[in-house]
């Protein structure tokens, strides 16, 4: 079993880390959980659109990326 990240996984990891570090400081997180939604909807939309985050864990047969 190879536990190392592929180049694609490494890029996703770097990009996600960059976005999260810019948008998820303690004050931002506290503010987000106080909203009716309980999260930052703009951040979630950006993660979904830019990274396809919701589809990363889905198999390709189900329309996902298959990064599981």
N, CA, C and O atoms as a GROMACS GRO file, in nm:
protein
  272
    1UNK      N    1   0.085  -0.118   0.000
    1UNK     CA    2   0.000   0.000   0.000
    1UNK      C    3   0.089   0.124   0.000
    1UNK      O    4   0.179   0.136   0.082
    2UNK      N    5   0.062   0.214  -0.092
    2UNK     CA    6   0.138   0.339  -0.102
    2UNK      C    7   0.058   0.450  -0.036
    2UNK      O    8  -0.048   0.489  -0.085
    3UNK      N    9   0.108   0.501   0.076
    3UNK     CA   10   0.036   0.604   0.152
    3UNK      C   11   0.076   0.746   0.110
    3UNK      O   12   0.024   0.843   0.163
    4UNK      N   13   0.168   0.758   0.015
    4UNK     CA   14   0.212   0.891  -0.029
    4UNK      C   15   0.104   0.956  -0.115
    4UNK      O   16   0.027   0.887  -0.183
    5UNK      N   17   0.099   1.089  -0.112
    5UNK     CA   18   0.005   1.162  -0.195
    5UNK      C   19   0.050   1.159  -0.340
    5UNK      O   20   0.169   1.169  -0.369
    6UNK      N   21  -0.046   1.146  -0.432
    6UNK     CA   22  -0.015   1.161  -0.573
    6UNK      C   23   0.005   1.310  -0.599
    6UNK      O   24  -0.025   1.393  -0.512
    7UNK      N   25   0.054   1.344  -0.716
    7UNK     CA   26   0.072   1.486  -0.750
    7UNK      C   27  -0.061   1.560  -0.745
    7UNK      O   28  -0.068   1.672  -0.695
    8UNK      N   29  -0.167   1.498  -0.796
    8UNK     CA   30  -0.299   1.560  -0.795
    8UNK      C   31  -0.350   1.578  -0.652
    8UNK      O   32  -0.403   1.684  -0.618
    9UNK      N   33  -0.334   1.477  -0.569
    9UNK     CA   34  -0.376   1.488  -0.429
    9UNK      C   35  -0.296   1.594  -0.355
    9UNK      O   36  -0.351   1.668  -0.273
   10UNK      N   37  -0.168   1.603  -0.384
   10UNK     CA   38  -0.084   1.705  -0.322
   10UNK      C   39  -0.128   1.845  -0.360
   10UNK      O   40  -0.128   1.935  -0.276
   11UNK      N   41  -0.166   1.864  -0.485
   11UNK     CA   42  -0.214   1.994  -0.530
   11UNK      C   43  -0.347   2.029  -0.464
   11UNK      O   44  -0.367   2.143  -0.422
   12UNK      N   45  -0.437   1.934  -0.455
   12UNK     CA   46  -0.565   1.957  -0.386
   12UNK      C   47  -0.538   1.993  -0.241
   12UNK      O   48  -0.599   2.086  -0.188
   13UNK      N   49  -0.449   1.922  -0.178
   13UNK     CA   50  -0.414   1.948  -0.038
   13UNK      C   51  -0.358   2.089  -0.020
   13UNK      O   52  -0.398   2.161   0.072
   14UNK      N   53  -0.265   2.128  -0.106
   14UNK     CA   54  -0.205   2.262  -0.097
   14UNK      C   55  -0.310   2.371  -0.119
   14UNK      O   56  -0.314   2.470  -0.045
   15UNK      N   57  -0.394   2.353  -0.219
   15UNK     CA   58  -0.496   2.452  -0.248
   15UNK      C   59  -0.596   2.463  -0.134
   15UNK      O   60  -0.632   2.574  -0.094
   16UNK      N   61  -0.641   2.351  -0.084
   16UNK     CA   62  -0.736   2.351   0.027
   16UNK      C   63  -0.676   2.416   0.151
   16UNK      O   64  -0.742   2.494   0.219
   17UNK      N   65  -0.552   2.384   0.179
   17UNK     CA   66  -0.484   2.443   0.294
   17UNK      C   67  -0.474   2.595   0.280
   17UNK      O   68  -0.492   2.668   0.378
   18UNK      N   69  -0.444   2.640   0.161
   18UNK     CA   70  -0.432   2.785   0.135
   18UNK      C   71  -0.566   2.855   0.155
   18UNK      O   72  -0.573   2.959   0.221
   19UNK      N   73  -0.672   2.800   0.099
   19UNK     CA   74  -0.805   2.860   0.112
   19UNK      C   75  -0.849   2.860   0.259
   19UNK      O   76  -0.898   2.962   0.309
   20UNK      N   77  -0.832   2.749   0.326
   20UNK     CA   78  -0.874   2.738   0.466
   20UNK      C   79  -0.795   2.835   0.554
   20UNK      O   80  -0.852   2.900   0.642
   21UNK      N   81  -0.665   2.846   0.531
   21UNK     CA   82  -0.584   2.935   0.616
   21UNK      C   83  -0.626   3.081   0.599
   21UNK      O   84  -0.615   3.160   0.693
   22UNK      N   85  -0.673   3.118   0.480
   22UNK     CA   86  -0.716   3.255   0.456
   22UNK      C   87  -0.856   3.284   0.509
   22UNK      O   88  -0.886   3.397   0.547
   23UNK      N   89  -0.940   3.182   0.513
   23UNK     CA   90  -1.082   3.205   0.542
   23UNK      C   91  -1.133   3.144   0.671
   23UNK      O   92  -1.251   3.161   0.704
   24UNK      N   93  -1.049   3.073   0.746
   24UNK     CA   94  -1.100   3.000   0.862
   24UNK      C   95  -1.023   3.029   0.990
   24UNK      O   96  -0.989   2.937   1.065
   25UNK      N   97  -0.995   3.155   1.015
   25UNK     CA   98  -0.935   3.192   1.142
   25UNK      C   99  -1.039   3.180   1.253
   25UNK      O  100  -1.158   3.161   1.224
   26UNK      N  101  -0.997   3.189   1.378
   26UNK     CA  102  -1.091   3.172   1.490
   26UNK      C  103  -1.212   3.264   1.483
   26UNK      O  104  -1.324   3.221   1.510
   27UNK      N  105  -1.192   3.390   1.448
   27UNK     CA  106  -1.304   3.484   1.442
   27UNK      C  107  -1.402   3.447   1.330
   27UNK      O  108  -1.523   3.456   1.348
   28UNK      N  109  -1.349   3.406   1.216
   28UNK     CA  110  -1.434   3.367   1.104
   28UNK      C  111  -1.515   3.242   1.137
   28UNK      O  112  -1.633   3.233   1.102
   29UNK      N  113  -1.452   3.147   1.203
   29UNK     CA  114  -1.523   3.024   1.240
   29UNK      C  115  -1.634   3.053   1.340
   29UNK      O  116  -1.746   3.004   1.326
   30UNK      N  117  -1.604   3.134   1.441
   30UNK     CA  118  -1.707   3.170   1.539
   30UNK      C  119  -1.824   3.240   1.472
   30UNK      O  120  -1.940   3.211   1.502
   31UNK      N  121  -1.795   3.332   1.382
   31UNK     CA  122  -1.902   3.403   1.311
   31UNK      C  123  -1.984   3.307   1.225
   31UNK      O  124  -2.107   3.318   1.218
   32UNK      N  125  -1.918   3.215   1.160
   32UNK     CA  126  -1.987   3.121   1.071
   32UNK      C  127  -2.082   3.030   1.148
   32UNK      O  128  -2.194   3.005   1.103
   33UNK      N  129  -2.039   2.980   1.262
   33UNK     CA  130  -2.126   2.888   1.337
   33UNK      C  131  -2.244   2.960   1.400
   33UNK      O  132  -2.341   2.895   1.441
   34UNK      N  133  -2.237   3.090   1.409
   34UNK     CA  134  -2.349   3.168   1.464
   34UNK      C  135  -2.455   3.200   1.359
   34UNK      O  136  -2.562   3.252   1.394
   35UNK      N  137  -2.429   3.171   1.234
   35UNK     CA  138  -2.528   3.197   1.129
   35UNK      C  139  -2.637   3.090   1.136
   35UNK      O  140  -2.616   2.984   1.194
   36UNK      N  141  -2.753   3.118   1.077
   36UNK     CA  142  -2.859   3.017   1.076
   36UNK      C  143  -2.815   2.885   1.010
   36UNK      O  144  -2.861   2.777   1.049
   37UNK      N  145  -2.727   2.894   0.912
   37UNK     CA  146  -2.679   2.774   0.843
   37UNK      C  147  -2.578   2.697   0.927
   37UNK      O  148  -2.563   2.576   0.912
   38UNK      N  149  -2.509   2.767   1.015
   38UNK     CA  150  -2.408   2.703   1.100
   38UNK      C  151  -2.273   2.687   1.033
   38UNK      O  152  -2.183   2.622   1.087
   39UNK      N  153  -2.258   2.745   0.915
   39UNK     CA  154  -2.130   2.740   0.843
   39UNK      C  155  -2.123   2.857   0.746
   39UNK      O  156  -2.222   2.928   0.725
   40UNK      N  157  -2.008   2.877   0.688
   40UNK     CA  158  -1.986   2.984   0.591
   40UNK      C  159  -2.031   2.936   0.453
   40UNK      O  160  -1.959   2.861   0.387
   41UNK      N  161  -2.148   2.978   0.411
   41UNK     CA  162  -2.202   2.930   0.284
   41UNK      C  163  -2.118   2.976   0.165
   41UNK      O  164  -2.105   2.903   0.067
   42UNK      N  165  -2.060   3.094   0.173
   42UNK     CA  166  -1.975   3.143   0.063
   42UNK      C  167  -1.848   3.059   0.053
   42UNK      O  168  -1.803   3.028  -0.057
   43UNK      N  169  -1.791   3.022   0.167
   43UNK     CA  170  -1.671   2.938   0.166
   43UNK      C  171  -1.705   2.800   0.109
   43UNK      O  172  -1.631   2.748   0.025
   44UNK      N  173  -1.815   2.743   0.154
   44UNK     CA  174  -1.853   2.610   0.104
   44UNK      C  175  -1.877   2.615  -0.047
   44UNK      O  176  -1.836   2.524  -0.119
   45UNK      N  177  -1.942   2.720  -0.095
   45UNK     CA  178  -1.965   2.734  -0.239
   45UNK      C  179  -1.832   2.743  -0.314
   45UNK      O  180  -1.816   2.682  -0.420
   46UNK      N  181  -1.739   2.820  -0.260
   46UNK     CA  182  -1.607   2.833  -0.324
   46UNK      C  183  -1.534   2.699  -0.326
   46UNK      O  184  -1.473   2.663  -0.427
   47UNK      N  185  -1.540   2.624  -0.217
   47UNK     CA  186  -1.474   2.494  -0.212
   47UNK      C  187  -1.538   2.396  -0.310
   47UNK      O  188  -1.470   2.315  -0.371
   48UNK      N  189  -1.668   2.406  -0.323
   48UNK     CA  190  -1.738   2.317  -0.416
   48UNK      C  191  -1.707   2.354  -0.561
   48UNK      O  192  -1.683   2.266  -0.644
   49UNK      N  193  -1.706   2.483  -0.592
   49UNK     CA  194  -1.685   2.527  -0.729
   49UNK      C  195  -1.539   2.517  -0.772
   49UNK      O  196  -1.509   2.469  -0.881
   50UNK      N  197  -1.448   2.564  -0.686
   50UNK     CA  198  -1.306   2.569  -0.724
   50UNK      C  199  -1.237   2.434  -0.714
   50UNK      O  200  -1.154   2.400  -0.798
   51UNK      N  201  -1.270   2.358  -0.611
   51UNK     CA  202  -1.200   2.232  -0.588
   51UNK      C  203  -1.284   2.109  -0.616
   51UNK      O  204  -1.232   1.998  -0.623
   52UNK      N  205  -1.413   2.128  -0.631
   52UNK     CA  206  -1.500   2.011  -0.646
   52UNK      C  207  -1.500   1.926  -0.521
   52UNK      O  208  -1.516   1.804  -0.528
   53UNK      N  209  -1.482   1.990  -0.406
   53UNK     CA  210  -1.464   1.919  -0.280
   53UNK      C  211  -1.571   1.814  -0.251
   53UNK      O  212  -1.536   1.704  -0.208
   54UNK      N  213  -1.700   1.842  -0.273
   54UNK     CA  214  -1.799   1.739  -0.240
   54UNK      C  215  -1.782   1.610  -0.320
   54UNK      O  216  -1.818   1.502  -0.273
   55UNK      N  217  -1.727   1.620  -0.440
   55UNK     CA  218  -1.712   1.503  -0.525
   55UNK      C  219  -1.584   1.425  -0.506
   55UNK      O  220  -1.566   1.320  -0.568
   56UNK      N  221  -1.493   1.473  -0.422
   56UNK     CA  222  -1.365   1.405  -0.406
   56UNK      C  223  -1.380   1.265  -0.348
   56UNK      O  224  -1.306   1.174  -0.386
   57UNK      N  225  -1.474   1.247  -0.258
   57UNK     CA  226  -1.489   1.117  -0.192
   57UNK      C  227  -1.583   1.023  -0.266
   57UNK      O  228  -1.597   0.907  -0.228
   58UNK      N  229  -1.648   1.072  -0.371
   58UNK     CA  230  -1.741   0.988  -0.446
   58UNK      C  231  -1.668   0.912  -0.556
   58UNK      O  232  -1.577   0.967  -0.620
   59UNK      N  233  -1.706   0.788  -0.578
   59UNK     CA  234  -1.646   0.713  -0.689
   59UNK      C  235  -1.682   0.777  -0.823
   59UNK      O  236  -1.784   0.844  -0.836
   60UNK      N  237  -1.598   0.756  -0.921
   60UNK     CA  238  -1.622   0.811  -1.054
   60UNK      C  239  -1.755   0.761  -1.111
   60UNK      O  240  -1.823   0.834  -1.183
   61UNK      N  241  -1.792   0.638  -1.080
   61UNK     CA  242  -1.917   0.580  -1.129
   61UNK      C  243  -2.039   0.657  -1.080
   61UNK      O  244  -2.146   0.650  -1.140
   62UNK      N  245  -2.023   0.731  -0.971
   62UNK     CA  246  -2.133   0.811  -0.914
   62UNK      C  247  -2.118   0.958  -0.946
   62UNK      O  248  -2.189   1.041  -0.888
   63UNK      N  249  -2.028   0.993  -1.038
   63UNK     CA  250  -2.009   1.132  -1.076
   63UNK      C  251  -1.904   1.206  -0.997
   63UNK      O  252  -1.887   1.326  -1.013
   64UNK      N  253  -1.833   1.134  -0.911
   64UNK     CA  254  -1.729   1.196  -0.830
   64UNK      C  255  -1.592   1.184  -0.893
   64UNK      O  256  -1.578   1.145  -1.009
   65UNK      N  257  -1.493   1.217  -0.815
   65UNK     CA  258  -1.355   1.215  -0.861
   65UNK      C  259  -1.287   1.083  -0.827
   65UNK      O  260  -1.195   1.040  -0.897
   66UNK      N  261  -1.333   1.020  -0.721
   66UNK     CA  262  -1.277   0.891  -0.682
   66UNK      C  263  -1.146   0.900  -0.608
   66UNK      O  264  -1.058   0.815  -0.628
   67UNK      N  265  -1.129   1.001  -0.524
   67UNK     CA  266  -1.004   1.018  -0.450
   67UNK      C  267  -1.002   0.941  -0.318
   67UNK      O  268  -0.919   0.968  -0.232
   68UNK      N  269  -1.091   0.847  -0.300
   68UNK     CA  270  -1.096   0.772  -0.174
   68UNK      C  271  -0.985   0.672  -0.166
   68UNK      O  272  -0.974   0.600  -0.066
   0.00000   0.00000   0.00000
